[in-house]
């Protein structure tokens, strides 16, 4: 039997099919409403308020996933920040009963809540915003670096498949800081790392924000490095 389907997870949107949000899997993406941080380059600003206006009902999402059984491999909980909501574990359990693999996108804001859901996950993608001592300059939240560092350590220790990734906005994370961050992450045990060029909302991509020489240097620090151009 499934768990009680009366889930109150606040959802801001649903992507019916993604080939990029869970590595190597066809996935649906559930965008959870709400995030306490205010990163300047956030590409989902409509998901920042705790209560959105136009998100689908949980019952509709479950009906959709029921119809997609056998066609999709995984469901990814993204955001916003999924771990903001206490209903997340119940929502994950309900989706798991349908046979889906479960992925989570997180900024690493709530270590205790992340620890609670890690046993329910198959894969985690965590954003690393900046060197941990400089986190507040990006997030606008005091103490955010310490929380992110703890979440990173929890993910590494869990043994769950994962990726850490950094969105590079040059004015917020210039090359010397990015290099120092990469060195720190490598020492702390990160093995799978990704660099993502930042694309400002409503603008065209700017070429070569991540110089090839810098990427080559960072690639030598990790067994796996992905570079995602804008």
N, C-alpha and C positions, 0 to 999 in steps of 0.2 A: 504493500500500500504506500501511496505517496504521503508525505507530511501534509499537515493542514494547509490548504491552498490559500488561506486568507493572509497573504503577505502584503505588508504596507510599504514595501520598498518604493521610494520616490524615484521615478524614472523620467529623464528628460528627453530621451530619444532612443531609437533602435535602428541599427544598420542591419539589413536583412542578410547581407553576404559580404564578407571581407576575406581577401586572400593575404592580407598583410598584418592583421592584428594578433594572430596566433601563428607562430612560425610553422610552415608546412601543413597547415590545416585550413579547411574551409570553416569559417566561423561566422556566427551572428554576434553583434556587439550591442550590449545593453549599456546605455550611458546613464549613470546614476547622477541624480541632481544634488548639487551642493559641494562647495569646497571652501575652506577657511582661508586659504592663501590667495594672494593677488599678484601672481606673476605677470609682468608687463606684456609678455609675448603670448599669453594664453590664447589658444585658438578655439576654445569653447567657452567664451565668456558668458553665454546664455545659461551655462550650467552652474555658474558660481553661486547664485542665490539658493538657499536651502529648499525653497518651494518654487517650482516652475509652474507655468500656466498651460503648457500644451503637450506634456508628456503622455505616452500611452499608458493605459491601465495595466496592472500586472496580469490580470486575467486575460487580456488581449495578447500579451507577450507569451504567456504560457500556451494559449491556443495556437499562436504562430509556431512556436517551437514544437508543438505536437505534430503539426502538419509537415514540419521539416525533418522529422526523424528519418534517418537513413540518407538524407541529402546533405546535412551539415555534420561536421565532426565535433565542433566545439562551440562553446558560448563564452564570450569574454565580457567581464564586468569592468567597465571603464568609467570615465567621468568627465568633469567633476572629480571627486574623490570617493570611491566606493566605500572605503572603510569609515567614512563619516557616519554612515547609517548603521544603527544597531540591528536593523532587519537583514543586513547582508548575509550572515551565515544561514538563516532560514531560506533565503532566496536561492543561495548556492545549493543547499541540500535538495531543494525542490527540483532544480534543473538537473542535478546529478541523477536523480531517480529516473530521468528520461534517457539516460545512457550517454549524455554529452560529456566530453572533456571540458574542464573549467580553466579559463585563464583569468588573470587579474592584472589590470593596469593600476598602478598606485604611485603616488608621490612620496610615500613613506612618512605620512603625517601622524599616524596613530600606532605606535609599536605594539601596545597591548592588544588592540583589535586585529592587527595583522597577525600576531602570534596565534590568535584564536582561529583564524580562517586558513592559515597555511596548510593544515592537514587535509583540508577539503579541496585543495587546488592541484592542478597538474602542471601549470606554468605561470610564472610571474614576470611581468615587465615593469621595472621601477625606474622612474625618472630621477636622475641626479642633477640638481640644478646648478651647483657651483661648489668650490671648495667649502667644506663644512663650516669653517669659521666665517665665511662670507655669505651664508645662505640668506640672511635677512635682507641683504641688498637686492635679492631677486624676489623673495616670497613676501616681503613686507611683514614677516612674523618673527618676533624675538624667540630664540630657542629652537627654531626650525631645523638648524643644522644638526643639532644633537639628536633630535628625533629621527631625522632621515638617516643618520649614521647608524643608529640602533636598528632601524628597519632593514637596512642593507645587511647588517651582520646577522639578523634573524634569517633572512632569505638565504644567505650563503650557508649558514649552519644547517638549514633545513634539508639541503640536498635536492630540493625541487628544481626542475629545469627553469632557467630564468635568463633574463637579459637586463643589464643596466644600460641606460642610455641618457645622453646629454644633448639637449637642444642648445645649439650655439648661436647666441645673439651677440655679435662682436662687441657692442657697446657695454653689455653686461658681463661678458666673459671673454676678454681679450686673450690672445694666443698664450702669453706667459701664464695666465691663470688656468687656462685649459690644460696646458702641459703639466702644471703642478697638480691639478686635479687628477689627471690620468695616472701620474706617478703614484699618488696617494692610493688610488683605487687598486692599482696593481699590487701594491704592498699589502693591502688589506684582503687580498684574495679574490678579487674580481677576475673572472676568466672570459666572460662574454660581454663585450662592450660595444656600444653603437654611438656614433656621432651623427646628429641630425642638424642640417642647416635650417635656420629659422627663416620662415617666410612670414613677413608682416601681413596681418589681415588686410585684404583689399589691394595688395601690391603685387607686382610681378616679381619673380625670383631674381635674386642678385647672384651673378655667377661667381664661383670660386671664393666664397666666404671662408671655406675651409681649404687652405693651401695644401697642395699635394705633399709638399715636404713635411708639413706638420702632421698630416695624416700618416705618412710613412713612419715618422718617428714614434707616434703613438701606437701604430700597429705592432711595432716591435716589443711592446710591453704586455700584450695580451695574446692568448692562443687564438681568439676570434675577435676581429674588429670589423664592424659594418660601418660604412659611410653612406649616409642617405642625403642626397642632394635635394635642394628645394625645387 
